[in-house]
């Protein structure tokens, strides 16, 4: 059992899970706002030996050096790699601190978002950002059936999006670090990135945070009259070629401002940004809570 567990910011646990935290520590402190910076984070942690945080704060070397009692850090958000994490995992390891994270808790909502926005685009449902009636992408309403769709990053969420698009009749191309036997069995085509971009009318990037694969050459291959979805936490592209590509007959969809790369593109007529994380659903909070508690239980076993 921990002596003191501190959640340095809101961590989106359901009420029953918050109560369960008290079985892991003699004292539990839950902060309900986001700390302003490293000094405030360190002050909130104080002499705690266990820390919880979400994706909106960062625990780096400065905080770890100021809080020598930390034994455990639980990330109540996705952890895919040390490079993309908002905790300095390698330095924590040097200090003997265990860092855990979770995966695959909000993918269902993201899949629904992609399908919903794509259907609206192809059929011309709803309104444009300026309030004018939307028009079908090709001038005539069409189905997803027969659509050439390219998935960049065929992890859990990318695979789920591919499966959903295939269910509606799309032809699936994908690019990943390596060809996947299970994707081949489903009839998905593995293509080099440039070929995928050139051959796909709709491209969905499903990459880890801070992973950039779309540069000048890739946008040149992507070409004109294309639809680009980014479901990651950060842009999958370099800003300058992306801005140039937007000036063509193209459209980009992102759920969050972070995925878009900032507010400067929010009002662009070819951008559709929900400004909300579509993976943060009621069901996702339940899955998140269960996985956070499971990590704590495993550490304390």
N, C-alpha and C positions, 0 to 999 in steps of 0.2 A: 504494500500500500504506500502511496505517495504521502509525504507530509503536507504539501500544498500544491494544488493544481489551479492554474490561472488561465482563463480564456481571455486573451488580450484584446479581443474584438468580438463582434457578433459572429457566431460560428454555425448558425442555421440548424441547430439541433431541435428536434421536436421536444415538447415539455417532458415527456416520460424519459427521454434520453438524458436531459439535463439533470433530472432527479437521480438517474442511475450513476451519474458522475461521482456522487457522494460515496458510492461504494468503493471507489478507487483511491480516495484521498481523505485525510482527516479534515482538511479545509479546502473548500472550493470557492473561487472568486470568478464571477462572470461579468466582464465589462460589456456594455451595450452600445458603445460608440467606437469609432476607428481612431487609433492613436495617431498623433500628428507626425511622429517621426521616431528615430532610433532612441533618443533620450527618453521619450515618454514610454516606449515599449519596454525599455530596460527598467524604468521605474515601476511599471505595472507588474513586471515579473518579480522584481525584488529577490527575495530568498526562496522563491518557489522551485521545486524540483521537477515539476511537470508543467508543460505549456501547451495550450491549444491555440491555433490561429486559422483564419480562412485565407483567401487569396488576395485580400486587399492590403495586407501588411507584409513587411519583410523582416526576417531575422537574419542578420549578417554577422560578420566577425565582431563588429563593435558591440552589438548586443550580447553575443555569446561571451565576450571577454568580461563584460560588466556583470554577468549573472552566472557565477561559478557553480551554483548549486544545481543547475539544470541537468537532469538525467534523461529526460524524455521530451520530445516535441512531436505533437500530433497535428499534422496538417489536415484540416477539415475541408479539403479541396483536392483536386487532382494532382497526383505525383506521377510523372512519366519518366523524368530523368533529372539528375542533379543540375544540369544546365538550365532546365526550364523551371526549376523549383524556386519558390520565394523564401527558401531557407538555404543557407550555405551548408549544404549537406556534407560536403567533404571536410570542411573545417569542424563541423559538429562531430564528425566521426573521429577526427584527430583528438578531440577532447573527450571521447568516450560517450558521446550523447547519441541515443537512438532517435532516429527521425522516421516517422511513418506517415504515409499519405493514403489516399483512396483513389479508386478509378471506377469508371462505368456506373455512375449513379444518376447522371442527368442526360444520358444519350437519347432516351425516348422522346423527350420534349424537343430536342434539336432535330430529330428525324421528322417529327410532325411539322416543325417550322419550315424545313426545306420543302417538303411536299406541298404545304399550304401556300407558300409564296410562289412556288413554281407553277402551281395550278392557276393562281390569280394572274400571273404574268402571261401564261400561254392563252388563257381564255379572255383576258382583259377585264377581270372583275375589279370592282372598287374604283378608287380615284387615284390620280397622281398626287405627288406631294403638294403641288400648287392648287389642288382642289378640282382640277379639270377631270372629266371622265377618262378612265383608263381605256386603252385600246389593246386588242390582242397583239401579242408579240409579232406575229406574222401578218397582221391585218385581218386574219380570219381565225376564229377560235379553233384551237387544236388540242388534242390529248397528249399525254406523256407517251402514249403508244408509239414506238418506233424512234423515239428521241435518242440521239447519240449522247450519252452522258459519260463524263470522265471523272473518276474519283482519284484525288491526289492524297495518298495516305490511307491505306486500307487496314486501319486498326479497328477497334471495336465500333466506334461511331461511324467511321467511313464504311465499314462492312454493313452496318445496319441501314445506312442511307442507300447504299448500293442495292441491298435486298428490297427496300421499299420501292425504289425506282424500278427495279426489275418486276416487282409485283404489278406495277401499273403499265408494264410493257416496254420500258426503256431498254436499249442495248447498252451494256456496261463495259467500259474500258477502265483500267486502273493502272496507277503507277505507285509502286512501293519500293522499299529497300530490296526486296527480292520477290520473285513470283511465288504465289501461294497456291498450294495444291487444292485447298478447299474452294478457292475462288475459281480455279480452272474447272473444278467439278460442276460448278454452277453455270459455266459457260461465259464467265467474265474474261475479257481479253487483257493480258498484261502487255503494256506498251511502254517504250521509252517516253520520257516526259514530253519532249517536243512533238512526237507523233500523236500522243494523247491530246495535247492542246490543239493541234491542227485539225484533228478528226472529230473532236467533241463539240457539240453546240452548247452544252451546259457543262461547266467544270465546277466541281465542289472540292475545295481544299480542306482537309481534315488533319491538320498538322499540329505537332507540339508547339507550345509557346516559344516564341523567338526563333522559329524555324522559317527561313525565307528561301523559297525555291524559284520564285518568279522574278526574273531580271529583264533587262532589255530584250535579249534574244527570245526569252520565253513569251513575252507579250507580243513580239513580232510573229511567233508561231501561232499564238492564240488567235490573232487576227480580229476581224470586224464582225459585227452582228453576233455577238456571243453573250452568254449569261454566266456570271461568275459568282459563286457562293463561297464565303469563307466562314467556317464554323469553329475556327480556332480562337484562342484567347488573344492573339496578336496577328498583325497582318502577315500574309504569306508572300508578300511582294516588297520590292523596292518602291519607294514613294514616287519618284520621278517618272519611271515608265508607266506606273499605274495611273498617274494623273493624265499622262498623254493618251493612254488607252481609253480612259473614260470619255475623252472628247469625241470618240467615234460613236458608231451606232451600237453601243454596248450597254450592259447593265450589271451592277454589282449589288449583291445582297449580303448584309452582315446583321447579326442580331445585336451586337454590342458596339459601342464606340471604340472600345479597345481593339476589337477585331478589325474595325475600319482603319484604325491608325490615328484617331483623333477627330476633333470636331470640324476640322477645316473642310472635310468632304461631305459633311452632313447635309448641306443644302444643295449639293450638286444634283441636277435633274436626272442623272443616270444612276444615282445611288438610292438604295432603299435600306434604311437602318432602323431597326426596332427600338434601339437604345435600351434594351433589356436582355438579360440572359435567358434564353428560351429553355434552357435546361433546368432552371430553378422552379420546379413544379412541386405540388404537394407530395406527390409520390417520390420525387427525387430527394426531398428532405428526409423522408422515412428511410430510404436506402442509404443516404449519407450518414444518418444517425446510427443505423445498424453497423455500418462499416467502421465508424469511428470507435464505437464501443467494443467492437470485435478486436481492433488493434490494441486498445487499452487492456483488454482481457488477455490477449496473447502475451503482451509485455509483462503482465503481472502474474502469469501462470507459474 
